[in-house]
Amino acid sequence: MQVTAKVTIENSTYDEWYNFFLSYAGRRADFIQNEKVEKISSNEAKVSFEIIDLEGLTQLSASKDIVDKEAEMGITTEIV
């Protein structure tokens, strides 16, 4: 399933978010492929990818370390 998401960053910057996002790229690779990240502005990004394991990706996205860091950075993700 092909997905495009808009990421809004309220308490941080694109660069800080992107570094965090890269920090768990290896874990995401088990569940998605063909990931592309595009900087829209200093507080927005567009991420496109193909989901190959929805259940696994859902569990990863709900993991405490990711949820806590996204809350700290003010991250909201909207599927477009």
Sine and cosine of phi, psi and omega as CSV:
sin_phi,cos_phi,sin_psi,cos_psi,sin_omega,cos_omega
0.00,0.00,0.83,-0.56,0.01,-1.00
-0.99,0.12,0.72,-0.69,-0.05,-1.00
-0.72,-0.69,0.61,-0.79,0.17,-0.99
-0.81,-0.59,0.74,-0.67,-0.03,-1.00
-0.80,-0.61,0.60,-0.80,0.12,-0.99
-0.99,-0.16,0.81,-0.58,0.00,-1.00
-0.95,-0.31,0.82,-0.57,0.05,-1.00
-0.94,-0.35,0.73,-0.69,-0.09,-1.00
-0.89,-0.46,0.94,-0.34,-0.10,-0.99
-0.99,-0.12,-0.57,0.82,-0.09,-1.00
-0.92,-0.40,0.44,0.90,-0.06,-1.00
-0.34,-0.94,-0.29,-0.96,0.04,-1.00
-0.83,-0.56,0.24,-0.97,0.05,-1.00
-0.83,0.56,-0.73,0.69,-0.07,-1.00
-0.88,0.48,-0.68,0.74,0.03,-1.00
-0.91,0.41,-0.68,0.73,0.04,-1.00
-0.88,0.47,-0.72,0.70,-0.06,-1.00
-0.88,0.48,-0.65,0.76,0.05,-1.00
-0.89,0.46,-0.67,0.74,0.07,-1.00
-0.89,0.46,-0.72,0.69,0.00,-1.00
-0.85,0.52,-0.67,0.74,0.03,-1.00
-0.91,0.41,-0.48,0.88,-0.08,-1.00
-0.90,0.44,-0.37,0.93,0.05,-1.00
-0.85,-0.53,0.46,0.89,0.03,-1.00
-0.88,0.48,-0.62,0.79,0.01,-1.00
-0.89,0.45,-0.60,0.80,0.04,-1.00
-0.94,0.34,-0.62,0.79,0.03,-1.00
-0.91,0.41,-0.54,0.84,-0.09,-1.00
-0.87,0.50,-0.35,0.94,0.05,-1.00
-0.96,0.29,-0.29,0.96,-0.16,-0.99
-0.85,-0.53,-0.27,0.96,-0.02,-1.00
-0.69,-0.72,0.21,-0.98,0.10,-0.99
-0.53,-0.85,0.23,-0.97,0.03,-1.00
0.82,0.57,0.69,0.72,-0.02,-1.00
-0.97,0.24,0.70,-0.71,0.06,-1.00
-0.72,-0.70,0.75,-0.66,0.02,-1.00
-0.89,-0.45,0.74,-0.67,0.01,-1.00
-0.80,-0.60,0.79,-0.61,0.07,-1.00
-0.97,0.22,0.84,-0.55,0.04,-1.00
-1.00,-0.07,-0.70,0.72,0.05,-1.00
-0.39,-0.92,-0.11,-0.99,0.00,-1.00
-0.93,0.37,-0.20,0.98,0.00,-1.00
-0.75,-0.66,0.29,0.96,0.02,-1.00
-0.57,-0.82,0.53,-0.85,0.07,-1.00
-0.61,-0.79,0.36,-0.93,0.13,-0.99
-0.87,-0.50,0.78,-0.63,-0.01,-1.00
-0.84,-0.54,0.81,-0.59,0.03,-1.00
-0.87,-0.49,0.62,-0.79,-0.01,-1.00
-0.24,-0.97,0.24,-0.97,0.06,-1.00
-0.94,-0.34,0.83,-0.56,0.01,-1.00
-0.99,0.13,0.79,-0.62,0.05,-1.00
-0.93,-0.37,-0.24,0.97,0.06,-1.00
-0.53,-0.85,1.00,-0.01,-0.07,-1.00
-0.89,0.45,-0.68,0.73,-0.02,-1.00
-0.88,0.47,-0.71,0.70,0.01,-1.00
-0.90,0.44,-0.67,0.74,0.02,-1.00
-0.91,0.42,-0.63,0.78,0.03,-1.00
-0.89,0.46,-0.69,0.73,0.02,-1.00
-0.91,0.42,-0.68,0.74,0.03,-1.00
-0.88,0.48,-0.72,0.69,-0.03,-1.00
-0.89,0.46,-0.42,0.91,-0.01,-1.00
-1.00,-0.04,0.01,1.00,-0.04,-1.00
-0.92,0.39,0.59,-0.81,-0.14,-0.99
-0.83,0.55,-0.69,0.73,-0.04,-1.00
-0.89,0.45,-0.63,0.78,0.00,-1.00
-0.96,0.29,-0.72,0.69,0.00,-1.00
-0.86,0.51,-0.71,0.70,-0.02,-1.00
-0.90,0.45,-0.70,0.71,-0.02,-1.00
-0.93,0.37,-0.64,0.77,0.04,-1.00
-0.90,0.44,-0.62,0.79,0.04,-1.00
-0.90,0.43,-0.69,0.72,0.02,-1.00
-0.87,0.49,-0.63,0.77,-0.04,-1.00
-1.00,0.07,-0.12,0.99,-0.02,-1.00
0.94,0.35,0.66,0.75,-0.05,-1.00
-1.00,0.07,0.78,-0.63,0.20,-0.98
-0.83,-0.56,0.64,-0.77,-0.03,-1.00
-0.84,-0.55,0.77,-0.64,-0.02,-1.00
-0.83,-0.56,0.83,-0.56,0.07,-1.00
-0.97,0.26,0.78,-0.63,-0.03,-1.00
-0.91,-0.41,0.00,0.00,0.00,0.00
